[in-house]
Amino acid sequence: MQHSNSTVIGIAGGTFLSVLPNLHSEDVLKTVILATLGAIVSFIISMTLKYLIKKHKK
């Protein structure tokens, strides 16, 4: 089944607009903080593993 771009955009926009009234500022702030923390932890783990693999290959 093929979807046109306008259909996909319409569905995404409708979903967003139906969720928007249910969002509270505390939820958005919590999500931003957790996403930032997750990105930082992921970056640190990636750099640590890269360092350990490089050190192990020597």
Buried (B, 14 or more C-beta within 10 A) or exposed (E): EEEEEEEEEEEEEEEEEEEEEEEEEEEEEEEEEEEEEEEEEEEEEEEEEEEEEEEEEE
